[in-house]
Amino acid sequence: MKENSILTSIQKFLKKLWKIKNQFSLRLNRIEFKRIHEIDIIMKINQYYFLAIFLIGGIFGSTGQHLSSKKKPFNIVLFIADDLAAEDIGPYGNEVVKTPNLDRLAGESLLFENAFASSPTCAPSRSSIYTGLMPFNHGGHGNHSGVKEGTKSLPHYLAPLDYRVAIAGKYHVGPEENFPFERILNTNVPEPGFENSPGLHYDLNMLPVDNWLSEQKQEEPFLLVVADHSPHVIWPEDSQYDPDEIDIPQRHIDTRETRVSRTRYYQDITKMDKNVGSLLNSLKKHGMEEHTIVVFISDQGPQWAFGKWSLYDYGIQSPMLVRWPGTIKTNTTTKALVSLVDLLPTFVEIAGGEGPKNIDGKSFLPLLTGDRDSHREVVFGSHTGDGQMNRSPSRMLRTERYKYILNLAPEILYTTHMDRAKDHDGGREYWDSWREKSFTDAHAKSVLWRYHHHPKEELYDVIADPQEFHNLANNPKYYQIKEGFQKQMKTWREEQGDSETGPEDLSNKKASKIPGGPYVF
């Protein structure tokens, strides 16, 4: 980076020197200057000019190849896991689940401890990742809903910078004209036995991704999104994990059914990890490893209580690993606060463009290059709901130490697919055991009460209380902090055009189609 800057400065100097030389030469040719000392000036300028060129060749000749590679834009690959908590993979401290490929990637990357999605729901979060806009700004704030007309996404920003912009795997954004990715076909395949009615039974097929990478021209950069279906439900029936050895988070209820379900969730994480390994191996096989930035994230947290559809860290925090050969120091971590909307402007700047000014995202490129060690003072998040399954909208503000949540409909019993859906995983197989245990076990009773009843305001010290068990909103000691967050939240909502006061209005939606776009392609 510094060498490029020096070279640019020298080039500017040479241009000025060349201009002066030509002016003197022109004046001499017009016989305006005939004195000997004027001819000497021209000869000396010529000498200085060619001496400068010679010195540049000497200084940079040995590193010319290095400079050339620095000038060439890096490829960018964004791998998105589906419904994954940061704490449920090896790089973030989980000692039960097996994620060898993510472990390897983390050892070569910068690990973000405080990366957050814009929403704890699939489509709004993905739309934010691809547009750099928060849900109310892009318009698709309800799940399965589309963004506003004219909303730009990654292809609109990267294609003019001569990047090929493609996607493999899950799509789940729309309208389609707002997300004109090149689509790598046959990357979404039904699981065996579900070919005629796949529903949520889709797998990511990495073979077409490998073929696509093999066809790329070395001199043409690309941005590739690889969007996995795992560990989104439905989880694999068979698991390599032993229910007796599985870990149960304190926020959940330990029953035999919970343990069996968690083994299946972990199996799906390991399945996703294998796809990460396939991607890394393909980049290496095709000679792209040293010239490709790899970013690993999740769209939001998992389909477990206090995860997906909620603004607790288990639902809104995303893992983030960034590998950038030659720029990022390997096996390092940062506590800097970042939002996933920050990815788009960061990618644009990496590609050589200027980060868009009319978006919510803020480039964290200086963080990656080591020029800064912090990014944001606060991140925001919003949740609108998910049809009739979840009717509890909420908003979030988070600093490095505190979390403030505003629940817009605290009078409504909080529900999700976990306790209501009986046709697929993520609650169906264990929720009844939770209810039954709550009649005899104080912890189980407390978990279900907290799950179903969300007060108007919640305030947590996430350093002292990372599980977010102790609501400080009504503690007089924290009134001043809460008041400050209330003002920040009000201002932010006004800037976002968010005037909602209750559950999402579903009256104008057609149940027969998904307004936001196809789930797969």
C-alpha positions as CSV (number, residue, x, y, z in Angstrom):
1,M,0.0,0.0,0.0
2,K,2.8,2.4,1.0
3,E,4.9,1.5,-2.1
4,N,1.9,2.3,-4.3
5,S,1.5,5.7,-2.7
6,I,5.2,6.5,-3.2
7,L,5.1,5.4,-6.8
8,T,2.0,7.6,-7.4
9,S,3.8,10.6,-5.9
10,I,6.9,10.1,-8.1
11,Q,4.7,9.8,-11.2
12,K,3.1,13.1,-10.4
13,F,6.6,14.7,-10.0
14,L,7.7,13.3,-13.3
15,K,4.7,14.7,-15.0
16,K,5.5,18.2,-13.7
17,L,9.2,17.8,-14.7
18,W,8.2,16.7,-18.1
19,K,5.8,19.7,-18.5
20,I,8.6,22.2,-17.5
21,K,11.0,20.5,-19.9
22,N,8.6,20.8,-22.8
23,Q,7.9,24.5,-22.0
24,F,11.6,25.4,-22.1
25,S,12.1,23.3,-25.3
26,L,9.2,25.0,-27.0
27,R,10.5,28.4,-26.1
28,L,14.0,27.6,-27.4
29,N,12.6,26.3,-30.7
30,R,10.8,29.6,-31.1
31,I,14.2,31.3,-30.6
32,E,12.9,33.2,-27.6
33,F,15.9,32.2,-25.6
34,K,19.3,32.0,-27.2
35,R,21.6,32.6,-24.3
36,I,23.9,29.7,-23.4
37,H,22.7,29.5,-19.8
38,E,19.1,28.9,-21.0
39,I,20.3,26.0,-23.1
40,D,22.1,24.6,-20.1
41,I,18.9,24.7,-18.1
42,I,17.1,22.6,-20.6
43,M,20.0,20.1,-20.8
44,K,20.0,19.8,-16.9
45,I,16.2,19.3,-16.8
46,N,16.6,16.5,-19.4
47,Q,19.4,15.0,-17.2
48,Y,17.3,15.2,-14.1
49,Y,14.3,13.7,-15.8
50,F,16.1,10.7,-17.1
51,L,18.0,10.3,-13.9
52,A,14.7,10.2,-12.0
53,I,13.5,7.4,-14.3
54,F,16.7,5.5,-13.8
55,L,16.5,5.8,-10.0
56,I,12.9,4.6,-10.0
57,G,13.9,1.6,-12.0
58,G,16.7,0.9,-9.4
59,I,14.5,1.4,-6.4
60,F,11.5,-0.5,-7.6
61,G,13.1,-2.9,-10.1
62,S,13.6,-5.6,-7.6
63,T,10.0,-5.2,-6.3
64,G,8.4,-4.5,-9.6
65,Q,6.6,-7.8,-9.6
66,H,5.4,-7.1,-6.1
67,L,4.1,-3.7,-7.0
68,S,2.3,-5.2,-10.0
69,S,0.5,-7.7,-7.8
70,K,-0.4,-5.0,-5.4
71,K,-2.0,-3.0,-8.1
72,K,-4.0,-5.9,-9.3
73,P,-7.4,-6.1,-7.5
74,F,-7.9,-9.1,-5.1
75,N,-10.7,-11.6,-5.7
76,I,-13.2,-11.6,-2.9
77,V,-15.2,-14.7,-1.7
78,L,-18.0,-14.3,0.9
79,F,-19.2,-17.5,2.5
80,I,-22.5,-17.2,4.3
81,A,-23.6,-19.9,6.8
82,D,-27.3,-20.1,7.3
83,D,-28.7,-19.7,10.9
84,L,-25.4,-20.1,12.8
85,A,-24.3,-18.7,16.2
86,A,-20.7,-17.6,16.6
87,E,-20.4,-19.5,19.9
88,D,-21.4,-22.8,18.1
89,I,-18.1,-23.2,16.1
90,G,-14.6,-24.1,17.1
91,P,-12.9,-20.7,16.4
92,Y,-15.2,-19.0,19.0
93,G,-14.5,-21.5,21.7
94,N,-16.9,-24.4,21.2
95,E,-15.0,-27.6,22.1
96,V,-17.7,-30.1,21.1
97,V,-18.6,-29.3,17.6
98,K,-16.1,-30.4,14.9
99,T,-15.2,-27.6,12.5
100,P,-11.6,-28.4,11.3
101,N,-11.9,-26.2,8.2
102,L,-13.1,-23.1,10.0
103,D,-10.4,-23.8,12.6
104,R,-7.8,-23.7,9.8
105,L,-9.3,-20.6,8.3
106,A,-9.4,-18.8,11.7
107,G,-5.7,-19.6,12.1
108,E,-5.0,-17.7,8.9
109,S,-7.5,-14.8,9.5
110,L,-8.6,-11.9,11.6
111,L,-11.4,-13.0,13.9
112,F,-14.1,-10.5,14.8
113,E,-15.5,-10.8,18.3
114,N,-18.2,-8.2,17.8
115,A,-19.8,-8.5,14.3
116,F,-23.6,-8.1,14.1
117,A,-26.3,-8.7,11.6
118,S,-28.8,-6.0,10.8
119,S,-31.7,-8.4,11.5
120,P,-32.1,-11.8,13.2
121,T,-34.2,-13.0,10.2
122,C,-32.9,-14.4,6.9
123,A,-34.2,-12.2,4.0
124,P,-33.9,-8.8,5.8
125,S,-30.4,-9.7,6.9
126,R,-29.2,-11.0,3.5
127,S,-30.7,-7.9,1.8
128,S,-28.7,-5.7,4.2
129,I,-25.5,-7.6,3.5
130,Y,-25.9,-7.2,-0.3
131,T,-27.1,-3.6,-0.2
132,G,-25.2,-2.0,2.7
133,L,-28.6,-0.7,4.0
134,M,-30.4,-1.4,7.2
135,P,-33.8,-3.2,6.9
136,F,-36.0,-0.1,7.0
137,N,-33.8,1.7,4.5
138,H,-33.8,-1.1,2.0
139,G,-37.5,-1.8,2.6
140,G,-37.5,-5.5,3.0
141,H,-37.6,-5.5,6.8
142,G,-40.2,-8.3,7.1
143,N,-39.1,-11.9,6.3
144,H,-39.8,-13.0,2.7
145,S,-40.3,-9.3,1.7
146,G,-38.6,-7.4,-1.1
147,V,-36.5,-4.3,-1.2
148,K,-37.6,-0.9,-2.5
149,E,-37.6,-0.1,-6.2
150,G,-34.2,1.2,-7.3
151,T,-32.2,-0.3,-4.4
152,K,-28.7,-1.1,-5.5
153,S,-26.7,-4.2,-4.5
154,L,-23.2,-5.7,-4.8
155,P,-23.4,-6.3,-8.6
156,H,-24.3,-2.6,-9.2
157,Y,-21.3,-1.4,-7.3
158,L,-18.7,-4.0,-8.3
159,A,-19.4,-4.6,-11.9
160,P,-18.4,-1.0,-12.9
161,L,-15.1,-1.7,-11.2
162,D,-14.6,-4.6,-13.7
163,Y,-15.5,-7.3,-11.1
164,R,-17.5,-10.4,-12.1
165,V,-20.1,-10.8,-9.4
166,A,-21.6,-14.2,-8.9
167,I,-23.6,-16.2,-6.3
168,A,-23.9,-19.9,-5.6
169,G,-26.4,-21.5,-3.2
170,K,-29.2,-19.9,-1.4
171,Y,-30.7,-16.8,-2.9
172,H,-33.7,-15.6,-0.8
173,V,-33.7,-11.9,-1.7
174,G,-35.7,-9.8,-4.1
175,P,-37.0,-8.5,-6.3
176,E,-34.6,-10.3,-8.6
177,E,-33.8,-7.2,-10.7
178,N,-32.4,-5.5,-7.6
179,F,-29.9,-8.4,-7.1
180,P,-28.5,-9.1,-10.6
181,F,-25.9,-11.7,-9.6
182,E,-24.5,-14.1,-12.1
183,R,-26.0,-17.4,-10.9
184,I,-23.9,-20.5,-10.7
185,L,-26.4,-23.1,-11.7
186,N,-26.9,-26.5,-10.0
187,T,-25.5,-25.3,-6.7
188,N,-28.9,-25.9,-5.0
189,V,-29.8,-29.6,-5.0
190,P,-32.6,-31.4,-3.1
191,E,-31.4,-33.8,-0.5
192,P,-31.8,-37.5,-1.4
193,G,-35.4,-38.6,-1.1
194,F,-36.8,-35.1,-1.4
195,E,-36.3,-34.5,-5.1
196,N,-40.1,-34.1,-5.8
197,S,-40.8,-31.8,-2.9
198,P,-37.6,-30.4,-1.4
199,G,-39.2,-27.7,0.8
200,L,-36.3,-26.8,3.2
201,H,-34.4,-30.0,2.2
202,Y,-31.7,-28.3,0.1
203,D,-28.0,-28.9,0.0
204,L,-25.2,-26.7,-1.4
205,N,-23.4,-28.4,-4.3
206,M,-19.8,-27.2,-4.4
207,L,-18.8,-29.0,-7.7
208,P,-20.3,-26.2,-9.9
209,V,-18.4,-23.7,-7.8
210,D,-15.1,-25.5,-8.4
211,N,-15.9,-25.6,-12.1
212,W,-16.7,-21.9,-12.2
213,L,-13.5,-21.0,-10.4
214,S,-11.5,-23.1,-12.9
215,E,-12.9,-20.9,-15.7
216,Q,-11.9,-17.6,-14.3
217,K,-9.2,-15.5,-16.1
218,Q,-6.3,-14.6,-13.9
219,E,-6.4,-10.9,-14.9
220,E,-10.1,-10.5,-14.3
221,P,-11.1,-10.1,-10.6
222,F,-14.3,-11.5,-9.2
223,L,-16.6,-11.3,-6.1
224,L,-18.2,-14.7,-5.3
225,V,-20.9,-15.2,-2.7
226,V,-21.2,-18.8,-1.6
227,A,-24.5,-19.1,0.5
228,D,-24.9,-22.5,2.3
229,H,-28.2,-24.0,3.4
230,S,-26.7,-25.3,6.7
231,P,-27.2,-25.3,9.6
232,H,-30.7,-24.0,8.8
233,V,-33.4,-26.5,9.6
234,I,-34.1,-29.2,8.5
235,W,-31.1,-30.8,10.3
236,P,-29.7,-34.3,9.2
237,E,-31.5,-37.2,10.8
238,D,-28.2,-39.1,11.6
239,S,-25.5,-37.5,13.6
240,Q,-21.9,-38.5,14.6
241,Y,-22.4,-36.7,17.9
242,D,-23.3,-38.5,21.2
243,P,-26.3,-37.0,23.0
244,D,-24.7,-37.8,26.3
245,E,-21.6,-35.8,25.5
246,I,-23.3,-32.8,23.9
247,D,-23.2,-29.3,25.6
248,I,-26.4,-27.6,26.5
249,P,-26.3,-23.8,26.8
250,Q,-27.5,-22.4,30.1
251,R,-30.2,-20.4,28.3
252,H,-31.8,-23.7,27.2
253,I,-33.5,-26.6,29.0
254,D,-31.6,-29.9,29.3
255,T,-33.8,-32.8,28.2
256,R,-33.1,-35.9,26.3
257,E,-35.0,-34.5,23.3
258,T,-32.9,-31.3,23.5
259,R,-29.7,-33.3,23.4
260,V,-30.8,-35.4,20.4
261,S,-31.8,-32.2,18.5
262,R,-28.5,-30.5,19.3
263,T,-26.5,-33.4,18.0
264,R,-28.4,-33.0,14.7
265,Y,-27.7,-29.2,14.7
266,Y,-24.0,-29.8,15.3
267,Q,-24.0,-32.4,12.5
268,D,-25.3,-29.7,10.1
269,I,-22.6,-27.3,11.3
270,T,-20.0,-30.0,10.5
271,K,-21.6,-30.5,7.1
272,M,-21.3,-26.8,6.4
273,D,-17.7,-26.8,7.6
274,K,-17.0,-29.4,4.9
275,N,-18.2,-27.0,2.3
276,V,-15.9,-24.3,3.6
277,G,-13.1,-26.8,3.2
278,S,-14.1,-27.6,-0.4
279,L,-14.0,-23.9,-1.2
280,L,-10.6,-23.3,0.4
281,N,-9.2,-26.4,-1.5
282,S,-10.6,-25.1,-4.8
283,L,-9.0,-21.7,-4.4
284,K,-5.7,-23.4,-3.7
285,K,-6.1,-25.9,-6.5
286,H,-6.7,-23.2,-9.0
287,G,-3.8,-21.0,-7.9
288,M,-6.1,-18.3,-6.3
289,E,-5.3,-18.8,-2.6
290,E,-2.7,-16.0,-2.4
291,H,-4.8,-13.5,-4.4
292,T,-8.2,-14.0,-2.9
293,I,-9.8,-12.5,0.2
294,V,-12.0,-14.9,2.0
295,V,-14.7,-13.7,4.4
296,F,-16.8,-16.1,6.5
297,I,-20.1,-14.9,8.2
298,S,-23.6,-16.1,9.1
299,D,-26.8,-14.3,8.2
300,Q,-27.9,-14.5,11.9
301,G,-28.2,-16.9,14.8
302,P,-29.7,-20.4,14.9
303,Q,-33.2,-21.7,15.3
304,W,-32.9,-22.1,19.0
305,A,-34.6,-20.2,21.9
306,F,-33.1,-16.6,22.2
307,G,-31.5,-17.1,18.9
308,K,-33.1,-16.4,15.5
309,W,-36.0,-14.0,15.6
310,S,-34.6,-12.2,18.6
311,L,-32.1,-9.4,19.2
312,Y,-30.1,-11.2,21.9
313,D,-26.5,-11.8,20.9
314,Y,-27.3,-15.5,20.3
315,G,-29.7,-14.3,17.5
316,I,-28.0,-11.2,16.1
317,Q,-24.2,-11.8,16.5
318,S,-22.4,-13.2,13.5
319,P,-19.1,-15.0,13.3
320,M,-16.7,-13.2,11.0
321,L,-13.4,-14.4,9.8
322,V,-11.4,-12.4,7.2
323,R,-8.3,-13.9,5.5
324,W,-6.3,-11.5,3.3
325,P,-2.9,-12.9,2.4
326,G,-0.1,-10.4,2.7
327,T,-2.2,-7.8,4.5
328,I,-3.9,-9.3,7.5
329,K,-1.8,-10.7,10.3
330,T,-2.8,-14.3,10.7
331,N,-4.5,-15.8,13.8
332,T,-5.5,-12.5,15.3
333,T,-8.7,-11.1,16.9
334,T,-10.4,-7.7,17.2
335,K,-13.1,-6.4,19.5
336,A,-14.0,-3.7,17.1
337,L,-17.8,-3.3,16.6
338,V,-18.9,-3.9,13.0
339,S,-22.2,-4.4,11.3
340,L,-22.7,-6.7,8.3
341,V,-23.9,-3.7,6.3
342,D,-20.2,-2.6,6.5
343,L,-19.2,-5.4,4.2
344,L,-20.4,-3.8,0.9
345,P,-18.5,-0.5,1.2
346,T,-15.4,-2.4,2.4
347,F,-15.5,-4.6,-0.7
348,V,-16.0,-1.6,-2.9
349,E,-12.9,0.1,-1.5
350,I,-10.9,-3.1,-1.8
351,A,-11.9,-3.2,-5.4
352,G,-10.5,0.3,-6.0
353,G,-13.8,2.2,-5.8
354,E,-15.1,4.8,-3.4
355,G,-17.5,3.7,-0.7
356,P,-21.0,4.8,-1.5
357,K,-22.1,7.8,0.6
358,N,-25.9,7.1,0.7
359,I,-25.9,3.8,2.6
360,D,-25.7,2.8,6.2
361,G,-22.6,0.7,5.8
362,K,-19.2,2.1,6.7
363,S,-16.0,0.6,5.3
364,F,-13.7,-1.1,7.8
365,L,-10.8,-1.4,5.4
366,P,-8.5,0.6,7.7
367,L,-9.2,-2.0,10.3
368,L,-8.1,-4.8,7.9
369,T,-4.9,-2.9,6.8
370,G,-3.9,-2.2,10.5
371,D,-4.3,1.5,10.2
372,R,-7.1,1.5,12.9
373,D,-8.0,-0.8,15.8
374,S,-11.6,0.4,16.2
375,H,-14.6,1.0,13.9
376,R,-18.0,1.8,15.4
377,E,-19.1,3.0,18.8
378,V,-22.6,1.5,18.4
379,V,-24.4,-0.9,16.1
380,F,-28.1,-1.2,15.5
381,G,-30.5,-4.0,14.7
382,S,-34.2,-4.4,14.0
383,H,-36.7,-7.3,13.9
384,T,-40.1,-6.9,12.3
385,G,-41.5,-10.4,12.5
386,D,-42.1,-13.5,10.5
387,G,-45.7,-13.7,9.3
388,Q,-48.1,-15.1,11.8
389,M,-45.4,-17.2,13.5
390,N,-43.7,-14.2,15.1
391,R,-45.6,-11.0,15.9
392,S,-43.1,-9.3,18.3
393,P,-41.2,-6.5,16.6
394,S,-38.1,-5.1,18.4
395,R,-35.2,-2.8,17.9
396,M,-31.6,-3.0,19.3
397,L,-28.7,-0.8,20.1
398,R,-25.4,-2.3,21.2
399,T,-22.1,-0.9,22.3
400,E,-19.1,-2.9,23.3
401,R,-20.4,-3.1,26.8
402,Y,-24.2,-2.6,26.8
403,K,-27.2,-3.9,24.9
404,Y,-30.5,-1.9,24.8
405,I,-33.6,-3.6,23.3
406,L,-37.0,-1.8,22.6
407,N,-39.9,-4.2,22.2
408,L,-42.8,-2.6,20.3
409,A,-45.5,-5.1,21.3
410,P,-44.6,-6.4,24.8
411,E,-48.3,-7.2,25.4
412,I,-48.2,-9.9,22.7
413,L,-47.0,-13.3,23.7
414,Y,-43.7,-14.0,22.0
415,T,-43.8,-17.0,19.7
416,T,-41.8,-18.4,16.8
417,H,-41.6,-21.5,14.6
418,M,-39.8,-23.2,17.6
419,D,-42.9,-23.5,19.7
420,R,-45.6,-23.3,17.0
421,A,-44.4,-25.1,13.9
422,K,-45.1,-28.9,14.0
423,D,-44.0,-29.7,10.4
424,H,-40.3,-29.3,10.7
425,D,-37.3,-29.1,13.0
426,G,-36.1,-26.4,15.3
427,G,-38.6,-27.0,18.2
428,R,-41.0,-29.7,17.1
429,E,-39.0,-32.5,18.5
430,Y,-38.1,-31.0,21.9
431,W,-40.5,-28.2,22.7
432,D,-43.0,-30.5,24.4
433,S,-40.3,-31.8,26.7
434,W,-39.5,-28.2,27.7
435,R,-43.1,-27.5,28.6
436,E,-43.4,-30.7,30.6
437,K,-40.2,-30.0,32.5
438,S,-41.2,-26.4,33.3
439,F,-43.9,-27.7,35.7
440,T,-41.4,-29.4,38.0
441,D,-38.1,-27.5,37.4
442,A,-37.4,-23.9,38.4
443,H,-34.8,-23.3,35.7
444,A,-37.1,-24.7,32.9
445,K,-39.9,-22.5,34.2
446,S,-37.7,-19.4,34.1
447,V,-36.5,-20.2,30.5
448,L,-40.0,-20.5,29.1
449,W,-41.2,-17.4,31.0
450,R,-38.3,-15.3,29.6
451,Y,-38.9,-16.8,26.1
452,H,-42.6,-15.9,25.9
453,H,-42.6,-12.6,27.8
454,H,-40.5,-9.7,26.5
455,P,-40.8,-6.4,28.5
456,K,-41.0,-3.1,26.8
457,E,-37.3,-2.3,27.5
458,E,-34.3,-4.5,28.1
459,L,-30.8,-3.4,29.1
460,Y,-27.9,-5.7,29.6
461,D,-24.3,-5.4,30.6
462,V,-23.0,-7.9,28.1
463,I,-19.5,-7.9,29.6
464,A,-20.7,-8.9,33.1
465,D,-23.7,-10.8,31.8
466,P,-22.9,-12.3,28.3
467,Q,-25.9,-14.6,28.5
468,E,-28.2,-11.5,28.9
469,F,-30.0,-13.0,31.9
470,H,-30.2,-9.9,34.1
471,N,-32.4,-7.0,32.7
472,L,-31.1,-3.7,34.1
473,A,-33.8,-1.5,32.5
474,N,-35.6,-0.8,35.8
475,N,-32.5,-0.5,37.9
476,P,-32.1,3.2,39.0
477,K,-28.4,2.8,38.8
478,Y,-28.6,2.6,35.0
479,Y,-31.4,5.2,34.4
480,Q,-28.9,7.7,32.9
481,I,-27.4,5.1,30.6
482,K,-30.9,3.9,29.5
483,E,-32.0,7.5,28.9
484,G,-29.1,8.1,26.6
485,F,-29.8,4.9,24.7
486,Q,-33.5,5.9,24.4
487,K,-32.5,9.2,22.7
488,Q,-30.1,7.4,20.4
489,M,-32.7,4.9,19.4
490,K,-35.3,7.6,18.7
491,T,-32.9,9.5,16.5
492,W,-31.8,6.4,14.6
493,R,-35.4,5.2,14.0
494,E,-36.3,8.6,12.6
495,E,-33.3,8.5,10.3
496,Q,-34.4,5.1,9.1
497,G,-38.0,6.1,8.5
498,D,-39.1,3.6,11.1
499,S,-42.4,4.7,12.6
500,E,-43.8,1.3,13.4
501,T,-45.6,1.0,16.7
502,G,-46.7,-2.6,16.6
503,P,-46.7,-5.9,14.7
504,E,-46.2,-5.9,10.9
505,D,-49.3,-5.3,8.8
506,L,-49.9,-8.4,6.8
507,S,-53.1,-7.3,5.1
508,N,-51.5,-6.3,1.8
509,K,-49.4,-9.4,1.4
510,K,-50.4,-12.3,-0.9
511,A,-50.1,-15.6,0.8
512,S,-49.8,-17.4,-2.6
513,K,-46.3,-16.0,-3.4
514,I,-43.1,-14.7,-1.9
515,P,-42.8,-11.0,-2.7
516,G,-39.1,-11.0,-2.0
517,G,-37.9,-13.4,-4.6
518,P,-37.0,-17.1,-4.9
519,Y,-35.5,-19.1,-2.1
520,V,-33.2,-20.9,-4.5
521,F,-32.5,-20.8,-8.3
